[in-house]
Amino acid sequence: MTIYSSYIVARKMTSSKGIERNQAKYMLIGLVIGYGEGATNYFLWFDIKIPPVGNIGITLFYLTVFSYVIVKYRFLNIELTVAKSGIFLVLYAFLLGTPF
């Protein structure tokens, strides 16, 4: 699944232009480095004494790249997500707060 999803992102990167191409490029960079750093866990499964140092890099690098793409290239349409979440929270608080 990981290889196939990376293939789909790479194919999207080659077939698109502009902002979509940049989104796909940064997503592919994040995927490759994130999965590469996560692969350091496999050594412990086979009793090879190499510590999983990549776990820290996943947290720092992977999240930094995706945060950058979300903010800079409006990847997940974050304004719409925040607006819908705010409306949901207000309605949820009203509906659950009324009985109490």
C-alpha positions in Angstrom: 0.0 0.0 0.0 2.8 2.4 0.8 4.6 1.8 -2.5 1.3 2.1 -4.4 0.3 5.3 -2.7 3.8 6.8 -3.4 3.4 5.7 -7.0 0.1 7.5 -7.3 1.5 10.7 -5.8 4.5 10.5 -8.2 2.2 10.0 -11.1 0.1 13.0 -10.0 3.3 15.1 -9.7 4.3 14.3 -13.3 0.9 14.9 -14.8 0.0 18.2 -13.0 1.2 21.8 -13.1 1.5 24.7 -10.8 0.3 24.4 -7.2 -0.9 20.8 -7.6 2.6 19.8 -8.7 4.2 21.5 -5.7 1.7 19.8 -3.4 2.5 16.4 -4.9 6.2 17.1 -4.8 6.3 18.0 -1.2 4.0 15.2 -0.3 6.2 12.7 -2.1 9.3 14.1 -0.3 7.5 13.7 3.0 6.4 10.2 2.3 9.8 8.9 1.2 11.7 10.4 4.1 8.9 9.6 6.6 8.8 5.9 5.6 12.6 5.8 5.3 12.9 7.0 8.9 10.2 4.6 10.0 12.0 1.7 8.5 14.7 1.9 11.2 12.2 0.0 13.4 12.6 -3.1 11.3 16.1 -3.8 12.6 14.8 -4.5 16.1 12.3 -7.0 14.8 15.2 -9.1 13.4 17.3 -8.8 16.6 19.8 -6.4 14.9 21.0 -4.0 17.6 20.5 -0.7 15.8 18.3 1.8 17.7 15.3 3.2 15.9 16.6 6.7 15.6 14.3 7.5 12.7 11.3 7.8 15.0 12.4 11.3 16.1 12.9 12.3 12.5 9.4 11.3 11.6 8.0 13.6 14.2 10.2 16.5 13.3 10.6 16.3 9.6 7.5 14.6 8.3 5.1 16.8 10.3 7.1 19.9 9.4 6.9 19.1 5.7 3.2 18.4 5.7 2.5 21.4 7.9 4.4 23.6 5.4 2.4 22.1 2.5 -0.9 22.6 4.2 -0.2 26.3 5.1 1.8 27.4 2.0 -0.1 25.5 -0.8 -3.5 25.2 0.9 -3.4 21.5 0.6 -6.3 20.4 2.8 -8.4 23.6 2.4 -7.8 24.3 6.1 -10.1 27.3 6.3 -13.1 25.2 5.4 -12.1 22.5 7.8 -11.7 25.0 10.7 -15.0 26.6 9.9 -16.9 23.2 9.8 -15.2 22.1 13.0 -16.2 25.4 14.8 -19.8 25.0 13.7 -19.8 21.4 14.8 -18.3 22.3 18.2 -20.9 25.0 18.8 -23.8 22.8 17.9 -22.4 19.9 19.9 -21.9 22.0 23.0 -25.4 23.4 22.7 -27.1 20.1 22.2 -25.2 18.4 25.0 -25.2 21.4 27.2 -29.0 21.9 27.1 -29.9 18.7 29.1 -27.3 19.5 31.8 
